Amino acid sequence: MVEANGESLNAEAGPPGKPERGKAVKLVDRVFDQLLERIRGGNYPPDSRLPGEHELASMLGVSRPIVRDALARLRDQGIVYARQGAGTFVSAHGSPTTQLAYSPVKTIADIQRCYEFRLTIEPAAAYFAAKRRNEQAIQKIASALADLREATSHQLHRTDADFIFHRAVTEAANNHYYTASIDALKAHIAVGMHLHGLSLLGPRQGLEQVYEEHNAIYKAIADGRADDAQRLMKAHLEGSRDRLFEGRVLDLSF
């Protein structure tokens, strides 16, 4: 298995030495960042119990010592705490009360603005996803893609699977700023996706085309073709916007 930074996920299992030690430190950093992102993103709310070391190691594709070191760092910073015999729990202040948020969608212009903003972050996220993806990240994108395939075969558009696909791409980029942004935009994106889905329910080829766009993005990321992934994500978002607005975007000039 290949790690996001191009190193083996099992690198820490090798004999002691400076190269292996350096790789292990990088893995601890990655696991620490991923757990911190999930805590701050609300996946693990205050006073909730984190999965056990064995489960976390399996989820994140690393060894238990790596997970143990990352948890120790979280404890040192007061983000989590241990209960004897019960496990590790999120501190009350571990998940901040102030999170990234945007004003709600109120007008068609806001939907267009949302597309504009997504076009500034999601193509870049796709680029880095292709550079940094690992097996777990690819499988998560593939799972959402399978749900889209099944829905398309029944001439349906799954807004939830569509969002999960796009979020999984940001996760594969291993940059929590992308993921936090798309999470904050979830309700806004849902409005655009819902309306876009309605516009696809006529000719069957509309749904098929959108599925193929997602499939092409997935293949580019899985193959490590970063430039293609960026280009395809940009084309997909522009296509979604243009289908929704029927090619007539609003003039948002002051």
N, C-alpha and C positions, 0 to 999 in steps of 0.2 A: 504494500500500500504506500502511496506517495503522500507526504505531508504537504500542506499548503505552500510552504516555503521551499519545496523541492527536496526535503530530507525525508528519510524513512521514518515512519511513525514508530518503528521499533528501535530507533537509534539509541534510546537510553538503555537498551538491554545489553549493549555491547560491553566489552571489558573496560575497566576504568582507564581514564586518559583524558587529556585536554580536549581533543576533538569531540569525543562522545559527551563529555561534560557540557561543552558548549551547546550541543544539540539538545541535551536534556533541559538546559536552562531556557532555551527558546520554546520548547514544548510547554514548560511550566508557564511561561509568559502567555502563550496562546490559550491554554486552558483557563488561566486566571482571567484573561480578558473575556473569554466566552461566558464564563460563569457570572462575571460582573455585569456583562451586557444583559444576560437573562434576568438577573436580579433587578437591575434598573429598568428593564423593559416590562416588569410586572409578571414574568413567567413564574417567579418564586416570590410571592408577596411576603411582607413582614410576618415573622413568627411561623412561617411555613417550613416544613422539613425538606431539605435537599435530598435527592436520591442518594443512595449509598455509594461508597467508593467503587464497588464493582460495577454498579449500573452506570455511573458517570464515566468510568474508564471505557466501558463498552460503547456508550453514546458518543464519546468524543474521540474514540479510536486511539487511546494512549494506555499506558500501563497504570496500575494503581499507585505506585510511588509518585508518578507525575501528578495525579489527582490529589494525592495526600499533600504534596508540597504546595499546590495551588490553593487548597483549602486552608492550609496553615497560614498562607499569606493573607487570605481573606479574613481569617480570625485575627491576625495581627493588626489589621486595619479596622477592626471592629465591625466589619460588614456581616459576618456570620458568627455564631457562637455554638459551642458543643454542649449537649446534655448527656451526662453520663449514662451510657447504655441505651440512649434514645436516638443519637445521630447528630447531624449538624443542621442548625436552623438559621434563618435570616433574621438579623437584628432589626429592631423596630425602625432604626434609622438607616438600614441597609438599602432600602428602596426609597429614593427621594420622593417627597410629595410634589415637588415642582418638576414637571416633565415637559418636554417639547410639545407644543400644541399650536394649532392654527385656527383662525376664525372659521366658522362653519360655512359650507357652500350655501350661498343665497341666490345667486343668479347664474345664467348661462355663461356670463363672462368669467365667473369664478371657476367654472369647469375648464374653460380654456386656459386660465391662469395655472390651474393645477397641472394640465398637460405640459405647459411651458416649463414648469418647475421640474416635473418628472423627467423631461427631456434633458435637463441639466445634470441629473444625478444617475438615472438608471442606465443609460448607455455606458457611463464610466464604471458603474458597478458591474455591469456585464463584462467589461474589459478585464477588470481585476479578478472577477470570478473565474474567467478562463485562465488567468495567470496563477491563481492561488487555490483553486478548487481541490477537494480531496474526495475520497470515495463516498463518505457520508453526505457531503454537500450535493454531489451528483445524484445520489439516490433520492434525496429530498426533492430535487427539481424534477426528477423522473417520475416520482410518485404523483406530483401535482399534474404533470403532463399526461399521465395515464388517466387521471380523473377527467381532464379536458377531452381526451380522446373518447372516453365512454360517453360523456355528455354530448359531444358532437355527433356520435353515431346515432343518438336519439333526437337529433336536431334541437339540442338544448344548449344554453350557455350558462356555465357554472361560475358565477361571480366569485364565490368563495375559493374555488380551485384556481381561478385566474389570479386572484390576489396572492394566494399561497405560492404560486409559481414565481411571481415577481419578487415576493419577499425572500423566497429561497435563493434567488439569484443574488440579492444583496447580502444574504448570510454567507454565500459562497465566496464573496469578495473579502470576507474577514475584515470588515471595517464597520464598527458599530455605529458610526455616524450615518452611513447609508441606511442601516436597518432602523435606527431610531427615527430617521426622517420618514421612511415609508410607513412605519407604525403610526406616527403622528398624522399621516395623510390617509390612514385607512378609510375613515368615513368619507373623505372627499373623493378618494379613488373609487370607492364603491358606487357613488352617484354616477360618475362617468362610465364605469364598467357596466352598470345596469342599463343606462341609456344606450351605450354602444351595443350591448347584447340584444336589446330590442331591435336595433337597426339591422341585426344579422339574421333575424328570424324569418326573412322572406326566402330568397333563393338559397338553396342548400350550399352552394359554393361559397357563400359568405362565411359561414361557420367553418367550412373546410379550410378556407384560406387563412383564417385567424389561427386555426389549429396548426397549420403548416408553418406559420410565422413563429409560433411558440416552439415548435419542433426544431426549426432551424437554429433558433437561439440556443436551445438545449444542446444540440449536436456541436455547435461551435464552442460552447463552454466545455463540454465533455472532451472535445478534441484538443483543447488548449489553444484555439485560434482566437486570440484576444481581439485583434482588429476586426475580424468578422463578427464576433459577438457584439462588439460595440456598434458596428454598422447595422446589424440586424435588429438590435434592440431599438435603435433610433428610428429605423424604418417602420418597425412595428408600432411604436408609439405615435409616430406621425400618421401612419395609416389609420390607427384607431381614432385619432382626433379628426382626420379628414372624413372618415366614414360617418362619424357622429355629426359633424357640422356640414356634411355633404360638400366638402371642399370650399366652404365659404366661412372662413374664420372671421371673427369680429375685429374691428379696428379698435384697439385699446389705447390709442394715443390720447393724451390729455387734451 
